[in-house]
Amino acid sequence: MLVSNKKKYIKEDLINSTPYIRDLLKYVSNKIIPFQCPGHKAGNSYLNFYKKILKKYLFELETNEIPLIDTFQNPTKGLRESQEKVAKIYGVYKTFFIVGGSTLSNIIALSSLVNDNNEILIPRNAHKSVFSALIVSGVKPYFVYPEYDYDFNVDHNLDINKVLSKVKEFNIKNVLISNPTYYGSCIDIKRLALTLKEIGKDIVLVVDQAWGSHFKFNSEFPTCSTDYADIIIMSPHKTLSAFTQCSFLHIGNSLLTKKPEIIPKIEQTVLMLSTTSPNSLLLFSMDYTQFELHNPKIFQKVYSISNFIQKEIKKIDEDIILTFDKLKNKAGVDQRDITKIVINMSKYGLSGYELEEILINRYKIQVELADLFNVVFLITVGDNYKKARYLINAIKEIINDLKRGYIKVRNILRRIKELPDWPELAITPRQAFTSKYKYVELDNSYGLISAELITTYPPGIPIIIPGEVITKDIIEHIKNEIKYGGKITGFSDKTLKTIRVVE
Ligand SMILES: Cc1ncc(COP(=O)(O)O)c(C=O)c1O
């Protein structure tokens, strides 16, 4: 008895001296049910054969580059073969396995494409990495603002006509589209690509398809941009089985004829900005993903589970779920990715953050994203019907309890009706980032130019970026996010009281 107690204390001592490991173990012992990425969902998507290999050889597999294995800097063996297989199945000219997430892929793409002397059109609701790329590359952005949905209080994708007219008006030669958005809204990428080609044969189209690595593999999913775009970025850790931090950077075939001179620049930039010690376990998982892509049954199952959840939630309460049927006539949603289940319980007065809290506390369900109004559940290759039914049942119980008044709602949404208007861009993000700055009280910052990129994470769509003019509505919105549960990042003042502005 005494001996086992002693052992227990030694174990506890050890665990407490490694605080991050302590927290990870706490997460594991809580047995959380993830409706978030990584897409392998605690290894559920892996074949037992590969799981056993990982369990048995974890440390041996985590190795540096040696001649026996392939090298990232100059792949000639298995790594090259695996990258070529991915390129082939997506139908692109070339694929790079990137180990810094799509964050790095976005920065690589824009850095090799643009410089201080040219311009790019981007959606204002792009991921923060796109804005980081603007700061790194110095390029001048033209924004197109997304289509706002007043029913669900989400930004959808862009109206193609607005994209085209801006490209024509300013003779823009580079266009980046985020497809899908965090909420699953897609632009008709084929129509966009073909129309851009008619406007100018030299216009380069980059698609941040971080959330859509699965698109190509079932006809029920939205159009995959690999057949149409010049540079395509994907996060196979989000919806496929790759480990967190993995990304595919694809060069589309169209770039070969359009602007072949960019291709060596992309290759060089990949090597310039990537680590020289890529983690072999990450590369392992991307090779596994490559193998997974060759099995269409996996993607049929992902579609069927997503469709099942959508149908069942519609039966519980049709109003709470965002479906393509409700969006058909809205601009900015030509297609929708059904694997993103968006739930909005505003009609019961419940905010997205409150719903997130109920789901984790009562059901141990971890959502992919919560915002003031919605939660998003992510269905991936790692899901199964058992978990789907568990989720549906949780939603059913919550709705029943809301109807009976058993859940206390804070009625936040009586005070917050919608998201604020996008702020105006006064100078480029790089100009603002490199300017002299000062700190001012957040409350007194309206009318000044932000030098910081402030966002809730997730989704990482910036509320304000360097170069934009802070408005009273933006200040109010930031304060609401802080007060009601948003995970705000980007303030250099960690008390969140002051903000860095251009002097
Ligand atoms: C649209 C979009 N692009 C890029 C990224 C960055 O991806 P990663 O997490 O792989 O760096 C994200 C992350 O959520 C995203 O939502």
The ligand as a Tripos MOL2 file, in Angstrom:
@<TRIPOS>MOLECULE
LIG
   16    16     1     0     0
SMALL
NO_CHARGES

@<TRIPOS>ATOM
      1 C1         -9.0960   29.5750  -44.4730 C.3       1 LIG1
      2 C2         -7.8500   29.1760  -43.7250 C.ar      1 LIG1
      3 N1         -6.6700   29.2510  -44.3400 N.ar      1 LIG1
      4 C3         -5.5210   28.9140  -43.7170 C.ar      1 LIG1
      5 C4         -5.5390   28.4820  -42.4170 C.ar      1 LIG1
      6 C5         -4.2470   28.1240  -41.7320 C.3       1 LIG1
      7 O1         -4.1650   26.7510  -41.6720 O.3       1 LIG1
      8 P1         -3.1630   25.9740  -40.6930 P.3       1 LIG1
      9 O2         -3.8710   25.8330  -39.4070 O.co2     1 LIG1
     10 O3         -2.9720   24.6780  -41.4060 O.co2     1 LIG1
     11 O4         -1.9260   26.7640  -40.5810 O.co2     1 LIG1
     12 C6         -6.7570   28.3750  -41.7220 C.ar      1 LIG1
     13 C7         -6.7930   27.8980  -40.3340 C.2       1 LIG1
     14 O5         -7.7930   27.7440  -39.7160 O.2       1 LIG1
     15 C8         -7.9490   28.7530  -42.3930 C.ar      1 LIG1
     16 O6         -9.1330   28.7250  -41.7660 O.3       1 LIG1
@<TRIPOS>BOND
     1     1     2 1
     2     2     3 ar
     3     2    15 ar
     4     3     4 ar
     5     4     5 ar
     6     5     6 1
     7     5    12 ar
     8     6     7 1
     9     7     8 1
    10     8     9 2
    11     8    10 1
    12     8    11 1
    13    12    13 1
    14    12    15 ar
    15    13    14 2
    16    15    16 1
@<TRIPOS>SUBSTRUCTURE
     1 LIG1         1 GROUP 0 **** ****
